[in-house]
Every structure is written in structure tokens, then in C-alpha cells.
Amino acid sequence: MQRKIIHIDADCFYAAIEMRDDPTLRGIPMAVGGSAERRGVLTTANYDARKFGVRSAMSTAHAMRLCPHLTVVPPQFMKYREASKAMRGIFEEYTEIIEPLSLDEAYLDVSESSGESLTATKIAKEIRAKVEKELEITVSAGVSVNKFIAKVASDWKKPDGLTVVTPEQVDAFVGALPVKKIPGVGSVTAEKMHRYGLKTCADIREWELHDLIRRFGKFGVVLHERARGKDERPVQPSRIRKSISVETTFGEDLAGPTVWEPYVDKLFEQLLGRIESANASESIHKAFVKLKFSDFSSTTVERVGTAAVESDYRQLLIEGWQRREMPVRLIGIGVRLQDGWEHASRRLPFEQSED
């Protein structure tokens, strides 16, 4: 049986909720995040702000330089969770096979729910209409044969869009995609691929699997499959989440702790946002850091603790760096959660800065 997958993604979710509840925020550049005075980071920005280059995970201070008249409001996660729960209720009217990726994003498997009278496309249309009517926000949707294509499709006509990629359209649709549309291909990997002449999925198809593995390791298998529109991953309603983390890859290797200091502030703000969104503050068991060095070796340092403390991460990063004392190309920080803590699968609001 041909699978029918819908990917739903709310349009600038946090900002949309704030604009819904405060009409004075509509039609002006606004964002949700911490204050510039406290070295805050944005969780999202509305489309008026994005015209100025303002983006999520950007420091508030930098965003204010790009858009001096930007209005920044603090996040209200309780309100966002309530809206997310209401959206989930609408999804459940059509299927029980729902995989939430964050408060504002989810996969739905409607293979068993759809038929001649109720197609996957019609389900997506009805969901979008109900969310707009009941929550007064808009969502974009992608409909296709697997998770990869459905997710790409949901972003195709944002905001407030619907894109359907039928089985007959998959080959041409995927072939024309830029390589950065493949999940896991960030700016660093994309630049490397471009150097090899790989700019679209059609270009990747010209390479043999063993050549992709030789150049990109295990990720070469993923590239080989996605470039052909293949993605067998099932929609998973839930899983046990063991950790929450954020990381960033630098465009150039950094010499040591004094150079990466500004990045730690940003990462810590992002981590706190993820922990809050996952409602996991009471479930922290350990703090950990990860460093990847210029020779691609890596190390991880952990410490038992019940809270995320910025000074602990700085110390752990130094401890990790002292093991090699080499330039660093990636740093990450995170928390391990107590055994048995179960939560819906989620990617959560912040993206890592690079790969």
C-alpha cells in the first residue's frame, strides 16, 4: 500500500500566538525571545521581521542591529503548549499515528485514514481550515509518500500554503531540489558538496553509493536514498527521549576557549529554550559537552547535576579542550534526562547553527 504522509508546520508559531493575542503586534517587525540587555536569543520572528534578515536562534542584540525598530516580547511557553495541544486534538480527528517534532510541527500518517471520499490532500485542507478557525493562526502542509518529501513540501509555499507531491511527481520534484533541502545538510556540508559539483539531488544521483560513502561517511547512504526520493522511516507516535542538546559548527576552526566564548552564551540560551519547551526542567540528570577537533576526533565530558548551569558548561568545555589542546570545529552542550522519562518525539524550536 502506498503511504500517505502529511507534514504540518505552523507559520512562525510563537510569534503568531503573540500577534493573535495582541493585535498591536500585527503588521510590525516583532520577535519572541530574550532581551538584548541579558544577551538573549530569539526563538522565532514574524515575517515582517524576517524581511530584515532577523531569524530564530539569532542573538537579540544582532537582530536589533539589523532591525532597530524590532519589537521583542518574552516567550510564554504555557500559552504555546496550550495551542499545540489544541492542534494535536485536530490531528487526532483524522489519525492516531502522529509524530510531533516540536510544539508547532508534526508528521501524520493518514495511509489508513484516507480513501476515495477522504483523500490525504482533503485531510490536509481540512486540518488547515480548522486550525485557522479554532486557533486563529495558519499552518502550512506538505503531502506526499514519505516524511522527507512531505517536510520539504510543507515549506514550499510558506506561509499558509499547501503543496502535494504525488507518486508520479516524486522523481522530478526531488531531482530539482538543492542539496540543502536534504535534512542533515547544513551550510558546511553543502559547501563541501558544491566543491564536488553536487548542487542538486539530480547531481547526487550521478554518484555511485560507494563514492558517496567514501566522501561523506555513513551519511553518504542517506544522501543516496534521499536524492532518489526514498525515505522508509515510519511516523513514530512516541519514543523515549534521553537527552536534549544544541551544537554549532564553525566556518573556521577556533583556537580555544577565549575565542569560542561568545558562542557559549548563545548555545546556553538555546538549550534553556529547548528544555523549557520539552517541559524537562525537573528531569535533568547530567550536564554534558561535546567538542570536535580540527582532525575530526571528538570528546565528550559529563557531570552529574539536576540543572543546566552556564558556568558548568564553560568549565566542562575547557576540560574537554585540554584533552587535545587543538583547534575546535564544533562545540555542543546538553543535558541527559532521568531513565524512564518519556516524552513525545520532538526536534524543538532551535536549529543548530550549522551541520
Secondary structure, DSSP 4 states (H G I P E B T S, - for coil): ----EEEEEETTHHHHHHHHH-GGGTTS-EEEE--TTTT-BEEEE-HHHHTTT--TTSBHHHHHHH-TT-EEE---HHHHHHHHHHHHHHHTTT-S-EEEEETTEEEEE-TTT--SSS-HHHHHHHHHHHHHHHHS--EEEEEESSHHHHHHHHTTT-SS-EEE--GGGHHHHHHTSBGGGSTT--HHHHHHHHHTT--BHHHHHTS-HHHHHHHHTTHHHHHHHHTTT---PPP-S-B---EEEEEEEEEEEE-SHHHHHHHHHHHHHHHHHHHHHTT-GGGEEEEEEEEEETTS-EEEEEEE-SS--HHHHHHHHHHHHHTT---EEEEEEEEEEPTT--B-----SPPPS--
